[in-house]
Amino acid sequence: MPDAESSSSSPPVAAGETAVAVRKRPKPGERRVQILEALATMLEQPGSERITTAALAARLEVSEAALYRHFASKAQMFEGLIEFIEQSVFSLVNQITEREPAGRAQAAKVVAMLLQFAEKNPGMTRVMVGDALVFENDRLQQRMNQFFDKIEATLRQALRDAAQADGSSTPSVDSQVRASVLTAFVVGRLQRFARSGFKRIPSEHLEASLAQML
């Protein structure tokens, strides 16, 4: 992001002198964000399931040692991406559950939001479905599994209220089955998006698909 002061605070250049470009040092925390953004961008490229720290350092034009000043390991870099996914998605989930009463409409909005998040963040989609984590620490995949467990629990709660309103004699079972189907649908759409090279859009025929499941 450009520095707002860069255009006004640069010293004037006298006639006949040549301006020399000075490479500014990133502000505290800025390099960490740059590393994560570069990693996410690289994950958007075909055949990027396994990214080395050497390739990441080359993209940023820094040494590998510079990466390790901000992250103890590559696994920590992926954890940074997972934290971004968790914070972004669950913040939106909270907004949906606060504004929309529990029921089918709430569940549908949660599903739509997840698919739209993936469309806007294709590199993150590779992390969400585990393609980018295959060669990484097992705890990363476990954390993404927990992410989808929480999504399923949110859907189950929304649909339990709907089942009760419909007079179901087994609302807990009905909502559990339907939430599981919806979660599997989301994961499947994300996998198809990632493995098609981001050509098959997750939200394709979404309304009709949700109508079938809800």
Z-matrix of the N, CA and C atoms (Angstrom, degrees):
N
C 1 1.475
C 2 1.518 1 108.48
N 3 1.295 2 119.20 1 132.45
C 4 1.466 3 121.15 2 -178.22
C 5 1.512 4 111.68 3 -64.19
N 6 1.330 5 114.63 4 146.34
C 7 1.465 6 120.22 5 176.72
C 8 1.521 7 108.17 6 -77.80
N 9 1.321 8 117.55 7 125.34
C 10 1.470 9 121.86 8 -176.95
C 11 1.512 10 111.95 9 -61.49
N 12 1.338 11 115.92 10 -24.23
C 13 1.457 12 118.75 11 -176.04
C 14 1.526 13 112.04 12 -94.82
N 15 1.347 14 117.32 13 -5.90
C 16 1.462 15 119.06 14 -171.03
C 17 1.518 16 112.96 15 -61.89
N 18 1.336 17 117.03 16 -34.58
C 19 1.459 18 118.90 17 -176.51
C 20 1.519 19 112.59 18 -78.85
N 21 1.323 20 117.59 19 -22.53
C 22 1.456 21 119.89 20 -175.15
C 23 1.521 22 113.87 21 -102.30
N 24 1.350 23 116.43 22 -21.51
C 25 1.456 24 118.56 23 -173.73
C 26 1.527 25 113.13 24 -100.14
N 27 1.352 26 118.78 25 -3.28
C 28 1.458 27 120.17 26 -179.73
C 29 1.526 28 109.22 27 -69.38
N 30 1.354 29 117.24 28 137.86
C 31 1.471 30 119.58 29 179.94
C 32 1.508 31 110.14 30 -67.73
N 33 1.335 32 118.82 31 146.53
C 34 1.464 33 121.52 32 178.94
C 35 1.520 34 110.48 33 -66.64
N 36 1.334 35 115.20 34 152.92
C 37 1.464 36 120.82 35 178.92
C 38 1.519 37 108.26 36 -107.00
N 39 1.316 38 117.05 37 124.01
C 40 1.470 39 121.54 38 -179.05
C 41 1.515 40 110.21 39 -69.13
N 42 1.339 41 115.29 40 154.32
C 43 1.460 42 120.16 41 179.51
C 44 1.515 43 109.98 42 -57.25
N 45 1.336 44 115.91 43 136.15
C 46 1.458 45 120.00 44 178.15
C 47 1.516 46 113.15 45 88.53
N 48 1.354 47 117.43 46 -13.02
C 49 1.457 48 120.03 47 179.19
C 50 1.522 49 109.69 48 -92.75
N 51 1.306 50 115.56 49 155.39
C 52 1.464 51 121.34 50 179.09
C 53 1.522 52 108.85 51 -106.84
N 54 1.322 53 115.85 52 129.05
C 55 1.461 54 119.20 53 177.90
C 56 1.517 55 109.06 54 -71.16
N 57 1.304 56 116.70 55 133.04
C 58 1.465 57 121.95 56 178.82
C 59 1.519 58 108.29 57 -105.35
N 60 1.326 59 116.32 58 125.42
C 61 1.476 60 120.86 59 179.79
C 62 1.518 61 108.96 60 -70.44
N 63 1.296 62 115.44 61 127.72
C 64 1.457 63 121.04 62 178.80
C 65 1.513 64 108.72 63 -109.17
N 66 1.301 65 116.52 64 125.35
C 67 1.464 66 121.01 65 179.89
C 68 1.522 67 109.17 66 -80.30
N 69 1.301 68 115.63 67 112.90
C 70 1.466 69 119.21 68 -177.27
C 71 1.521 70 111.27 69 -76.20
N 72 1.305 71 115.95 70 145.03
C 73 1.471 72 120.34 71 174.59
C 74 1.521 73 108.19 72 -77.29
N 75 1.334 74 116.90 73 136.92
C 76 1.471 75 119.19 74 179.03
C 77 1.526 76 111.02 75 -62.39
N 78 1.304 77 115.76 76 149.09
C 79 1.465 78 120.39 77 176.22
C 80 1.529 79 109.14 78 -69.99
N 81 1.361 80 117.39 79 161.70
C 82 1.462 81 119.93 80 178.29
C 83 1.531 82 111.09 81 -54.62
N 84 1.325 83 115.51 82 129.17
C 85 1.455 84 120.19 83 178.99
C 86 1.523 85 113.51 84 88.40
N 87 1.329 86 116.62 85 -21.14
C 88 1.463 87 120.68 86 -177.06
C 89 1.526 88 111.37 87 -69.05
N 90 1.313 89 117.48 88 -42.04
C 91 1.460 90 120.33 89 179.74
C 92 1.530 91 110.73 90 -63.73
N 93 1.309 92 117.29 91 -37.94
C 94 1.464 93 120.83 92 178.70
C 95 1.536 94 110.08 93 -59.36
N 96 1.333 95 116.05 94 -45.15
C 97 1.467 96 120.90 95 178.45
C 98 1.524 97 110.14 96 -63.98
N 99 1.324 98 117.45 97 -41.46
C 100 1.465 99 121.62 98 179.30
C 101 1.527 100 111.22 99 -60.60
N 102 1.324 101 116.56 100 -39.39
C 103 1.464 102 120.97 101 179.53
C 104 1.531 103 110.42 102 -63.92
N 105 1.332 104 115.89 103 -46.09
C 106 1.461 105 119.87 104 -179.46
C 107 1.527 106 111.49 105 -66.11
N 108 1.327 107 116.57 106 -39.50
C 109 1.471 108 120.19 107 178.37
C 110 1.530 109 110.63 108 -64.27
N 111 1.322 110 116.47 109 -40.64
C 112 1.467 111 120.40 110 179.06
C 113 1.522 112 110.50 111 -65.72
N 114 1.320 113 117.00 112 -41.68
C 115 1.464 114 121.16 113 178.70
C 116 1.523 115 110.53 114 -61.84
N 117 1.337 116 116.73 115 -45.60
C 118 1.468 117 121.14 116 179.44
C 119 1.529 118 110.87 117 -62.38
N 120 1.333 119 116.76 118 -40.18
C 121 1.464 120 120.90 119 179.36
C 122 1.523 121 111.27 120 -65.94
N 123 1.325 122 116.91 121 -40.73
C 124 1.457 123 120.86 122 178.92
C 125 1.525 124 111.46 123 -64.74
N 126 1.316 125 116.91 124 -32.25
C 127 1.466 126 121.19 125 179.25
C 128 1.526 127 111.96 126 -69.15
N 129 1.317 128 117.39 127 -14.78
C 130 1.460 129 120.92 128 178.36
C 131 1.526 130 112.05 129 -80.40
N 132 1.337 131 116.79 130 -11.16
C 133 1.458 132 120.28 131 -176.40
C 134 1.529 133 110.95 132 -87.12
N 135 1.333 134 118.57 133 147.22
C 136 1.470 135 121.98 134 177.83
C 137 1.527 136 111.51 135 -58.58
N 138 1.306 137 116.30 136 141.76
C 139 1.456 138 120.96 137 178.06
C 140 1.506 139 114.36 138 68.94
N 141 1.329 140 116.20 139 26.77
C 142 1.476 141 119.89 140 -175.69
C 143 1.525 142 112.37 141 -102.95
N 144 1.343 143 117.02 142 23.78
C 145 1.458 144 119.02 143 -178.01
C 146 1.525 145 112.24 144 -60.50
N 147 1.352 146 115.19 145 -31.46
C 148 1.467 147 118.48 146 179.12
C 149 1.519 148 109.06 147 -123.27
N 150 1.313 149 115.72 148 113.50
C 151 1.467 150 121.91 149 -178.97
C 152 1.520 151 108.54 150 -111.51
N 153 1.319 152 116.64 151 129.21
C 154 1.459 153 120.75 152 179.16
C 155 1.526 154 110.10 153 -89.54
N 156 1.314 155 114.69 154 156.31
C 157 1.469 156 118.56 155 176.79
C 158 1.531 157 110.21 156 -66.90
N 159 1.331 158 116.52 157 -27.74
C 160 1.481 159 119.57 158 178.17
C 161 1.528 160 110.00 159 -65.22
N 162 1.334 161 116.40 160 -42.87
C 163 1.475 162 120.20 161 179.32
C 164 1.525 163 110.77 162 -67.45
N 165 1.319 164 116.20 163 -38.61
C 166 1.462 165 120.66 164 179.30
C 167 1.521 166 110.51 165 -65.99
N 168 1.327 167 116.51 166 -42.89
C 169 1.470 168 120.79 167 178.48
C 170 1.529 169 110.61 168 -63.66
N 171 1.334 170 116.44 169 -39.77
C 172 1.467 171 120.24 170 179.60
C 173 1.523 172 110.84 171 -64.24
N 174 1.319 173 116.92 172 -38.83
C 175 1.469 174 120.06 173 179.55
C 176 1.520 175 110.93 174 -63.59
N 177 1.331 176 116.16 175 -37.21
C 178 1.459 177 121.46 176 -178.98
C 179 1.524 178 112.67 177 -86.77
N 180 1.348 179 115.94 178 -6.52
C 181 1.463 180 121.89 179 -178.48
C 182 1.528 181 111.03 180 59.75
N 183 1.327 182 114.81 181 45.24
C 184 1.467 183 120.83 182 175.27
C 185 1.529 184 107.18 183 -134.20
N 186 1.313 185 116.36 184 173.61
C 187 1.463 186 120.21 185 177.08
C 188 1.524 187 109.78 186 -84.61
N 189 1.331 188 116.26 187 161.01
C 190 1.469 189 119.42 188 175.49
C 191 1.528 190 110.12 189 -62.35
N 192 1.324 191 115.69 190 -33.81
C 193 1.471 192 119.53 191 179.01
C 194 1.526 193 110.28 192 -60.31
N 195 1.341 194 116.59 193 -34.59
C 196 1.467 195 120.64 194 179.41
C 197 1.530 196 110.42 195 -65.70
N 198 1.326 197 117.43 196 -35.16
C 199 1.466 198 120.25 197 176.86
C 200 1.520 199 110.44 198 -63.56
N 201 1.324 200 114.97 199 -42.54
C 202 1.465 201 119.65 200 -175.52
C 203 1.526 202 113.43 201 -75.36
N 204 1.324 203 116.43 202 -7.01
C 205 1.469 204 118.29 203 171.83
C 206 1.527 205 110.28 204 -75.46
N 207 1.344 206 116.65 205 -18.87
C 208 1.468 207 121.07 206 -177.88
C 209 1.527 208 112.70 207 -109.69
N 210 1.323 209 116.35 208 -25.18
C 211 1.463 210 121.42 209 179.35
C 212 1.524 211 108.48 210 -136.84
N 213 1.312 212 116.82 211 132.70
C 214 1.462 213 120.50 212 -178.05
C 215 1.523 214 112.11 213 -69.32
N 216 1.330 215 116.64 214 -23.57
C 217 1.462 216 120.79 215 -178.04
C 218 1.521 217 109.57 216 -158.87
N 219 1.327 218 116.07 217 169.09
C 220 1.464 219 119.83 218 175.96
C 221 1.524 220 109.97 219 -66.12
N 222 1.332 221 116.11 220 -32.40
C 223 1.470 222 119.84 221 177.93
C 224 1.527 223 110.38 222 -59.01
N 225 1.337 224 116.71 223 -37.65
C 226 1.470 225 119.82 224 177.88
C 227 1.525 226 111.80 225 -65.91
N 228 1.328 227 116.34 226 -32.24
C 229 1.465 228 119.49 227 177.08
C 230 1.530 229 109.70 228 -65.28
N 231 1.325 230 116.18 229 -44.07
C 232 1.460 231 119.51 230 178.05
C 233 1.528 232 111.24 231 -66.44
N 234 1.318 233 116.26 232 -34.01
C 235 1.466 234 118.93 233 175.15
C 236 1.528 235 110.38 234 -62.44
N 237 1.330 236 116.35 235 -35.96
C 238 1.465 237 119.89 236 177.02
C 239 1.524 238 111.14 237 -62.49
N 240 1.338 239 117.20 238 -40.07
C 241 1.467 240 120.44 239 176.92
C 242 1.527 241 110.98 240 -67.17
N 243 1.325 242 116.74 241 -40.06
C 244 1.467 243 120.40 242 179.68
C 245 1.525 244 110.30 243 -64.99
N 246 1.332 245 116.56 244 -39.12
C 247 1.470 246 119.93 245 177.10
C 248 1.526 247 110.66 246 -61.35
N 249 1.328 248 116.61 247 -40.08
C 250 1.468 249 120.43 248 177.42
C 251 1.526 250 109.79 249 -62.13
N 252 1.311 251 117.42 250 -45.24
C 253 1.472 252 121.70 251 179.27
C 254 1.517 253 110.00 252 -60.32
N 255 1.317 254 116.60 253 -49.17
C 256 1.477 255 120.98 254 -177.87
C 257 1.526 256 111.15 255 -60.68
N 258 1.318 257 116.16 256 -49.98
C 259 1.467 258 119.96 257 -177.13
C 260 1.525 259 111.39 258 -63.40
N 261 1.329 260 116.60 259 -43.44
C 262 1.467 261 120.80 260 -178.14
C 263 1.522 262 111.05 261 -65.90
N 264 1.323 263 116.17 262 -51.00
C 265 1.471 264 120.68 263 -175.26
C 266 1.521 265 111.83 264 -67.43
N 267 1.316 266 117.94 265 -47.33
C 268 1.464 267 118.72 266 -175.41
C 269 1.532 268 112.19 267 -73.10
N 270 1.322 269 116.45 268 -23.98
C 271 1.463 270 118.80 269 171.60
C 272 1.524 271 109.86 270 -65.10
N 273 1.331 272 116.55 271 -41.39
C 274 1.466 273 121.28 272 178.23
C 275 1.526 274 111.24 273 -70.67
N 276 1.324 275 116.61 274 -37.13
C 277 1.475 276 120.33 275 176.17
C 278 1.526 277 109.91 276 -59.64
N 279 1.327 278 116.04 277 -44.36
C 280 1.472 279 120.22 278 179.66
C 281 1.529 280 111.13 279 -61.53
N 282 1.326 281 116.26 280 -40.55
C 283 1.471 282 119.37 281 177.88
C 284 1.521 283 111.32 282 -62.40
N 285 1.338 284 116.19 283 -40.85
C 286 1.469 285 120.55 284 -179.68
C 287 1.527 286 110.72 285 -65.38
N 288 1.334 287 116.16 286 -46.66
C 289 1.468 288 119.26 287 -176.91
C 290 1.532 289 112.17 288 -68.82
N 291 1.334 290 116.53 289 -25.86
C 292 1.469 291 119.76 290 177.37
C 293 1.528 292 111.58 291 -75.85
N 294 1.334 293 116.30 292 -34.24
C 295 1.466 294 120.11 293 -174.39
C 296 1.527 295 113.60 294 -93.66
N 297 1.331 296 116.43 295 -29.15
C 298 1.465 297 120.77 296 -173.88
C 299 1.523 298 109.79 297 -112.52
N 300 1.340 299 118.35 298 123.22
C 301 1.466 300 120.72 299 178.34
C 302 1.523 301 110.58 300 -57.33
N 303 1.334 302 115.82 301 149.69
C 304 1.463 303 120.39 302 178.76
C 305 1.519 304 109.78 303 -57.38
N 306 1.320 305 116.17 304 140.51
C 307 1.459 306 120.90 305 -179.20
C 308 1.517 307 110.26 306 152.35
N 309 1.317 308 116.92 307 -169.47
C 310 1.465 309 121.65 308 -177.63
C 311 1.527 310 112.11 309 -62.74
N 312 1.323 311 116.90 310 -39.60
C 313 1.467 312 119.81 311 -178.60
C 314 1.521 313 110.90 312 -63.18
N 315 1.327 314 116.86 313 -38.98
C 316 1.461 315 120.32 314 178.48
C 317 1.522 316 110.18 315 -64.88
N 318 1.323 317 116.77 316 -45.48
C 319 1.467 318 120.89 317 179.04
C 320 1.524 319 110.60 318 -60.76
N 321 1.328 320 116.60 319 -42.44
C 322 1.468 321 120.79 320 -179.76
C 323 1.522 322 110.95 321 -62.40
N 324 1.312 323 117.57 322 -39.12
C 325 1.463 324 121.02 323 -179.29
C 326 1.533 325 111.48 324 -69.03
N 327 1.329 326 116.56 325 -35.86
C 328 1.467 327 119.91 326 177.49
C 329 1.528 328 109.77 327 -64.70
N 330 1.324 329 116.60 328 -44.81
C 331 1.462 330 120.79 329 179.04
C 332 1.528 331 110.45 330 -62.18
N 333 1.316 332 117.35 331 -47.28
C 334 1.468 333 121.59 332 -179.96
C 335 1.522 334 111.15 333 -60.21
N 336 1.318 335 116.79 334 -41.94
C 337 1.468 336 120.84 335 -179.88
C 338 1.525 337 110.83 336 -61.72
N 339 1.337 338 117.70 337 -43.32
C 340 1.462 339 121.32 338 -179.96
C 341 1.528 340 111.47 339 -61.37
N 342 1.322 341 116.24 340 -43.79
C 343 1.462 342 120.17 341 -179.08
C 344 1.528 343 111.15 342 -68.25
N 345 1.330 344 116.55 343 -37.39
C 346 1.468 345 120.29 344 177.97
C 347 1.530 346 110.92 345 -68.68
N 348 1.327 347 117.07 346 -37.26
C 349 1.469 348 121.01 347 176.81
C 350 1.521 349 109.68 348 -59.96
N 351 1.329 350 116.21 349 -43.53
C 352 1.468 351 120.51 350 179.88
C 353 1.525 352 111.24 351 -63.91
N 354 1.321 353 116.98 352 -42.07
C 355 1.469 354 120.69 353 179.79
C 356 1.523 355 111.40 354 -60.17
N 357 1.320 356 115.91 355 -38.45
C 358 1.469 357 120.46 356 -178.62
C 359 1.529 358 112.44 357 -79.77
N 360 1.326 359 116.88 358 -19.32
C 361 1.466 360 121.21 359 -176.30
C 362 1.525 361 110.44 360 -131.38
N 363 1.340 362 117.10 361 67.51
C 364 1.464 363 119.34 362 -175.53
C 365 1.526 364 114.75 363 -57.47
N 366 1.341 365 116.40 364 -37.27
C 367 1.462 366 118.61 365 178.35
C 368 1.518 367 111.61 366 -61.99
N 369 1.321 368 116.38 367 -39.00
C 370 1.466 369 120.93 368 178.44
C 371 1.531 370 111.27 369 -66.23
N 372 1.334 371 116.20 370 -28.59
C 373 1.464 372 119.96 371 179.62
C 374 1.521 373 110.48 372 -61.15
N 375 1.320 374 117.32 373 -39.28
C 376 1.475 375 120.25 374 177.59
C 377 1.521 376 111.30 375 -61.18
N 378 1.319 377 116.38 376 -32.44
C 379 1.469 378 120.22 377 177.17
C 380 1.526 379 109.47 378 -73.71
N 381 1.327 380 117.11 379 -44.42
C 382 1.460 381 121.76 380 -176.34
C 383 1.531 382 112.29 381 -60.30
N 384 1.338 383 116.53 382 -39.83
C 385 1.467 384 119.32 383 -178.87
C 386 1.522 385 112.55 384 -89.55
N 387 1.331 386 117.24 385 -3.01
C 388 1.456 387 120.65 386 174.34
C 389 1.509 388 115.95 387 90.53
N 390 1.340 389 118.64 388 -4.38
C 391 1.467 390 120.18 389 -179.53
C 392 1.521 391 111.97 390 -59.12
N 393 1.330 392 116.54 391 -38.37
C 394 1.468 393 120.98 392 -178.22
C 395 1.522 394 112.41 393 -80.41
N 396 1.332 395 116.90 394 -6.93
C 397 1.470 396 120.56 395 -173.94
C 398 1.517 397 113.15 396 -107.52
N 399 1.332 398 116.45 397 0.89
C 400 1.470 399 120.67 398 -174.11
C 401 1.522 400 112.49 399 -55.78
N 402 1.325 401 117.12 400 -42.17
C 403 1.464 402 120.46 401 -176.41
C 404 1.530 403 112.85 402 -98.42
N 405 1.324 404 116.00 403 10.87
C 406 1.465 405 120.56 404 -176.35
C 407 1.531 406 111.22 405 -102.88
N 408 1.321 407 115.93 406 -176.41
C 409 1.462 408 121.56 407 -179.14
C 410 1.532 409 111.26 408 -61.59
N 411 1.330 410 116.74 409 137.86
C 412 1.467 411 122.08 410 -177.42
C 413 1.524 412 112.89 411 -57.67
N 414 1.333 413 116.63 412 -28.71
C 415 1.464 414 119.13 413 -176.52
C 416 1.530 415 111.71 414 -64.67
N 417 1.324 416 116.83 415 -24.39
C 418 1.461 417 120.04 416 179.60
C 419 1.527 418 110.34 417 -68.59
N 420 1.338 419 116.55 418 -44.53
C 421 1.464 420 119.67 419 178.19
C 422 1.529 421 110.45 420 -66.41
N 423 1.318 422 116.06 421 -37.23
C 424 1.474 423 119.86 422 177.72
C 425 1.525 424 110.51 423 -61.57
N 426 1.312 425 115.84 424 -38.30
C 427 1.475 426 119.52 425 -179.89
C 428 1.527 427 110.84 426 -67.64
N 429 1.347 428 117.50 427 -38.24
C 430 1.455 429 119.57 428 176.67
C 431 1.537 430 110.53 429 -69.30
N 432 1.319 431 116.76 430 -34.10
C 433 1.469 432 119.62 431 175.37
C 434 1.527 433 110.22 432 -60.78
N 435 1.332 434 115.63 433 -42.17
C 436 1.468 435 120.39 434 178.86
C 437 1.528 436 110.65 435 -65.04
N 438 1.327 437 116.51 436 -34.71
C 439 1.464 438 121.49 437 177.45
C 440 1.530 439 109.31 438 -57.85
N 441 1.314 440 116.82 439 -50.28
C 442 1.465 441 119.87 440 -178.43
C 443 1.532 442 111.71 441 -71.55
N 444 1.321 443 117.14 442 -27.42
C 445 1.476 444 119.26 443 173.68
C 446 1.534 445 110.13 444 -62.97
N 447 1.327 446 116.12 445 -40.15
C 448 1.470 447 120.05 446 179.00
C 449 1.533 448 110.95 447 -67.89
N 450 1.326 449 116.13 448 -38.75
C 451 1.465 450 120.07 449 176.92
C 452 1.526 451 109.45 450 -61.78
N 453 1.316 452 116.58 451 -45.38
C 454 1.467 453 120.81 452 -179.91
C 455 1.526 454 110.93 453 -62.34
N 456 1.332 455 116.78 454 -39.13
C 457 1.467 456 120.43 455 178.73
C 458 1.530 457 110.71 456 -64.47
N 459 1.330 458 116.75 457 -38.46
C 460 1.470 459 120.98 458 177.33
C 461 1.523 460 110.61 459 -63.06
N 462 1.322 461 116.27 460 -45.44
C 463 1.457 462 121.23 461 179.50
C 464 1.531 463 110.75 462 -65.14
N 465 1.320 464 115.75 463 -39.25
C 466 1.477 465 120.13 464 -179.47
C 467 1.525 466 110.91 465 -62.25
N 468 1.329 467 116.37 466 -41.99
C 469 1.464 468 119.69 467 179.88
C 470 1.526 469 110.98 468 -65.58
N 471 1.326 470 116.71 469 -43.06
C 472 1.466 471 120.28 470 179.46
C 473 1.516 472 110.92 471 -62.27
N 474 1.326 473 116.52 472 -42.58
C 475 1.459 474 121.25 473 -175.87
C 476 1.521 475 112.97 474 -78.86
N 477 1.317 476 117.27 475 -22.61
C 478 1.471 477 120.18 476 176.44
C 479 1.523 478 109.44 477 -64.70
N 480 1.316 479 116.31 478 -43.34
C 481 1.464 480 120.06 479 178.19
C 482 1.524 481 110.71 480 -62.53
N 483 1.352 482 116.20 481 -37.41
C 484 1.466 483 120.19 482 178.87
C 485 1.523 484 110.32 483 -66.79
N 486 1.339 485 117.20 484 -40.67
C 487 1.463 486 121.41 485 -179.96
C 488 1.531 487 110.97 486 -65.07
N 489 1.333 488 114.92 487 -39.11
C 490 1.466 489 119.06 488 177.85
C 491 1.519 490 110.58 489 -65.04
N 492 1.329 491 115.97 490 -41.68
C 493 1.465 492 120.25 491 179.38
C 494 1.523 493 111.46 492 -63.96
N 495 1.354 494 116.05 493 -29.83
C 496 1.464 495 120.67 494 178.96
C 497 1.525 496 112.27 495 -81.07
N 498 1.347 497 116.35 496 -3.92
C 499 1.462 498 120.29 497 179.61
C 500 1.506 499 114.21 498 80.69
N 501 1.337 500 118.09 499 22.36
C 502 1.462 501 121.35 500 179.09
C 503 1.524 502 110.79 501 -62.84
N 504 1.339 503 116.14 502 139.75
C 505 1.473 504 120.58 503 177.74
C 506 1.530 505 110.85 504 -81.64
N 507 1.331 506 117.43 505 -14.22
C 508 1.472 507 122.05 506 178.90
C 509 1.535 508 109.64 507 -133.11
N 510 1.323 509 117.50 508 63.62
C 511 1.482 510 119.96 509 -175.59
C 512 1.522 511 113.91 510 -61.16
N 513 1.339 512 117.02 511 -34.84
C 514 1.470 513 119.20 512 -179.12
C 515 1.519 514 111.17 513 -66.95
N 516 1.325 515 116.37 514 -43.32
C 517 1.469 516 120.19 515 179.94
C 518 1.524 517 110.56 516 -68.03
N 519 1.327 518 116.31 517 -45.37
C 520 1.466 519 120.56 518 -178.92
C 521 1.523 520 111.33 519 -59.98
N 522 1.328 521 116.10 520 -44.86
C 523 1.472 522 119.70 521 -178.04
C 524 1.521 523 111.06 522 -69.51
N 525 1.338 524 116.97 523 -34.82
C 526 1.461 525 120.52 524 179.27
C 527 1.527 526 110.88 525 -65.24
N 528 1.321 527 115.87 526 -43.93
C 529 1.467 528 119.94 527 -179.70
C 530 1.531 529 110.41 528 -64.55
N 531 1.319 530 116.42 529 -46.48
C 532 1.464 531 120.08 530 -177.30
C 533 1.535 532 111.44 531 -66.91
N 534 1.329 533 117.29 532 -39.51
C 535 1.470 534 120.65 533 178.07
C 536 1.522 535 110.68 534 -64.07
N 537 1.326 536 116.61 535 -38.13
C 538 1.460 537 121.02 536 178.18
C 539 1.521 538 111.00 537 -64.27
N 540 1.335 539 116.28 538 -41.65
C 541 1.471 540 120.93 539 178.76
C 542 1.526 541 110.41 540 -64.03
N 543 1.321 542 117.38 541 -43.57
C 544 1.467 543 121.35 542 -179.54
C 545 1.527 544 111.39 543 -64.49
N 546 1.326 545 116.29 544 -41.40
C 547 1.465 546 120.25 545 179.99
C 548 1.522 547 110.36 546 -65.34
N 549 1.325 548 116.51 547 -42.48
C 550 1.471 549 120.54 548 177.47
C 551 1.525 550 110.61 549 -62.92
N 552 1.322 551 116.86 550 -37.34
C 553 1.469 552 121.88 551 177.28
C 554 1.529 553 110.21 552 -61.94
N 555 1.340 554 117.01 553 -45.79
C 556 1.473 555 121.12 554 179.30
C 557 1.526 556 110.33 555 -60.98
N 558 1.327 557 116.89 556 -49.85
C 559 1.466 558 120.71 557 -178.79
C 560 1.529 559 110.48 558 -60.36
N 561 1.329 560 116.35 559 -41.84
C 562 1.459 561 120.11 560 179.05
C 563 1.520 562 112.38 561 -62.86
N 564 1.319 563 116.17 562 -43.13
C 565 1.471 564 119.49 563 178.46
C 566 1.535 565 111.27 564 -64.08
N 567 1.333 566 116.52 565 -39.27
C 568 1.470 567 119.73 566 179.51
C 569 1.523 568 110.56 567 -67.33
N 570 1.329 569 116.58 568 -40.41
C 571 1.466 570 119.92 569 178.49
C 572 1.528 571 110.46 570 -62.82
N 573 1.326 572 116.45 571 -44.60
C 574 1.466 573 120.28 572 179.62
C 575 1.532 574 110.67 573 -61.77
N 576 1.330 575 116.44 574 -40.38
C 577 1.468 576 121.94 575 178.71
C 578 1.524 577 110.29 576 -60.23
N 579 1.344 578 116.39 577 -49.34
C 580 1.468 579 120.78 578 -177.59
C 581 1.523 580 111.43 579 -66.74
N 582 1.337 581 116.56 580 -43.33
C 583 1.463 582 119.68 581 -172.97
C 584 1.516 583 113.61 582 -82.62
N 585 1.326 584 116.52 583 -7.89
C 586 1.461 585 120.04 584 173.89
C 587 1.529 586 110.64 585 -93.67
N 588 1.330 587 115.39 586 8.29
C 589 1.467 588 118.94 587 -175.82
C 590 1.511 589 111.44 588 70.85
N 591 1.354 590 115.37 589 30.12
C 592 1.472 591 123.99 590 178.49
C 593 1.528 592 112.64 591 67.64
N 594 1.332 593 116.20 592 28.11
C 595 1.465 594 120.31 593 178.15
C 596 1.529 595 112.18 594 -93.70
N 597 1.331 596 117.55 595 -34.85
C 598 1.459 597 120.58 596 -179.49
C 599 1.532 598 108.60 597 -89.06
N 600 1.307 599 116.60 598 104.84
C 601 1.458 600 122.60 599 -173.89
C 602 1.539 601 110.50 600 -67.46
N 603 1.330 602 118.31 601 131.53
C 604 1.471 603 121.61 602 -177.88
C 605 1.522 604 114.60 603 -58.87
N 606 1.327 605 116.68 604 -33.37
C 607 1.469 606 119.81 605 -174.97
C 608 1.536 607 113.15 606 -86.58
N 609 1.320 608 116.71 607 11.48
C 610 1.463 609 120.90 608 179.76
C 611 1.537 610 111.02 609 -57.60
N 612 1.337 611 117.22 610 126.79
C 613 1.477 612 123.08 611 -180.00
C 614 1.541 613 111.66 612 50.41
N 615 1.313 614 115.89 613 38.39
C 616 1.458 615 119.70 614 -174.43
C 617 1.531 616 112.88 615 -63.93
N 618 1.312 617 117.12 616 -47.17
C 619 1.477 618 119.50 617 -177.76
C 620 1.513 619 111.39 618 -59.02
N 621 1.330 620 116.60 619 -45.81
C 622 1.458 621 120.35 620 -179.94
C 623 1.534 622 111.24 621 -65.27
N 624 1.319 623 117.08 622 -37.75
C 625 1.469 624 121.06 623 179.27
C 626 1.522 625 110.85 624 -65.16
N 627 1.338 626 116.07 625 -45.26
C 628 1.463 627 120.02 626 179.94
C 629 1.531 628 110.85 627 -65.67
N 630 1.317 629 116.96 628 -36.21
C 631 1.467 630 120.60 629 178.52
C 632 1.529 631 110.28 630 -60.89
N 633 1.325 632 116.50 631 -36.32
C 634 1.464 633 120.37 632 178.78
C 635 1.522 634 111.56 633 -69.01
N 636 1.336 635 116.32 634 -37.49
C 637 1.469 636 120.24 635 -174.91
C 638 1.523 637 113.65 636 -88.51
N 639 1.328 638 116.64 637 -24.16
C 640 1.468 639 119.75 638 -176.01
C 641 1.533 640 111.47 639 -107.71
